[in-house]
Amino acid sequence: MTGRVDVAVLGLGAMGSAVLYQLAKRGAAVIGLDRFAPPHALGSSHGETRITRQAVGEGSDYVPFVTAAHRIWRELEAETGETLLNACGALVMAPGHGVSSHHGKPDFVGRSISAAQGAGIAHEVLDGAEVTRRFPQFLNLAGDENAYYEPGGGYVFPERCIAAQLTRAAALGAEIRTGCEVLALWQDESGVHIETADGVILADRAVVAAGAWTAPLLGRPFDRLLTVRRQLLHWYALADEAAYGPRSPVFIWMYGTDDTDYLYGFPPMAGQRSIKVATEQYGTATTADAVERRVDPSESDAMYRLRVENRLAGAIPEVVRAAACVYTVTPDRGFIIDRHPAMDRMLVVSACSGHGFKHSAGIGEAVAADLSGGAGRPDLTPFALARFG
């Protein structure tokens, strides 16, 4: 058995790396464990870029996380010399008539506007004609679209963010073990016991941030609350980049009434002559170990034909790259940040439901503050298990 630690962090992806870094900053004796070697391409935190937007249409409870995350990314940039956040702007657009939905939330544009107004986040409300004038990469708009534009939004580089936090955590004294699979967990009066192939680690408390591996590791009630969904990312060649200026935003474009009637994407990266786009699916479940990681060419062909063609200027059906990732989704598509109902020394930070990375650095800070106790302890009740009954 190793010596006792204050906190063991299980899983070192988006959430786990952030928690480990923030605990190490506070001087805690911490160990981070991961069965792989993050950043890696087997979970939910890869694919070059992730959208960030501070006015969160999923709900105002998320806004403090993402605003804190932007501050933390900038602090880490100063400490490491890495570029982690590109504030190129973010555009969220829906039809000007009828009902649209995103992440299970109707009137997502209106909810984003309300969140921005409530938090004092700089933004503009645009119609389709103004979107076309400013951003000619978006084709065939009706003109009456309702759009939210946030100049401080943009994208983060997930692999770099994870690596930066793990590097800083190690420099601050955290122990990191990769290639270390957790075989079992249990709690008694002495603490949390974490069994690995190399022995048992004893921690005063544990944070489980295992993403798609959470339910198999913890069992009830997480096995009934967490569903793993395979999601695809596609990079299409650009025959012409002329429509994409230096302030081309990331975008979420809802063009129909269903949660799946949309696409999201990123401006071209310098020198790549391609554009990354994706959508989401919630109809087919899988597991972290059984998910099909190869993207069949027919899947990229269908994505282009149904969602990209005649919508994005210059994009052609030539596939430069494609990748699969997984979302771990709760019934209400919200997060879980709560104590394990049977083990009060164990905090579960998982189920990011496809919109977690932009919040991760802020969640790491909030979790570290919660575990440290004292003044300024955050209110995490909106993310409690109790809401599921």
Summary of the structure (lengths in Angstrom):
residues: 389
radius of gyration: 20.8
end to end distance: 37.7
largest distance: 65.6
contacts: 1388
relative contact order: 0.21
helix: 29%
strand: 31%
